[in-house]
């Protein structure tokens, strides 16, 4: 499994309510996406940085999404270039399901 951290600095701070509305408008595009296990939308406490934490089945699945078109979409939607960092995710603790998941 791979975790991708996407962050972008916003041109001006936004509130949680504004973020919720914006994020809700883009969430459907990720529903059922091949290889995406989970996505968390995030907003910093000061409202100046937003992004997402994605859990992917593989890096290849993530890289199929994070292409030039995706970068252009983020830049158009939020007015800034995204920063992308990948992390290996060998073990996941899921308290909601009571499971510990090991990457294959």
Helices and strands as residue ranges (DSSP letters): E 2-9, H 16-27, E 36-43, E 49-56, H 59-65, H 68-78, E 83-88, E 91-94, E 99-102
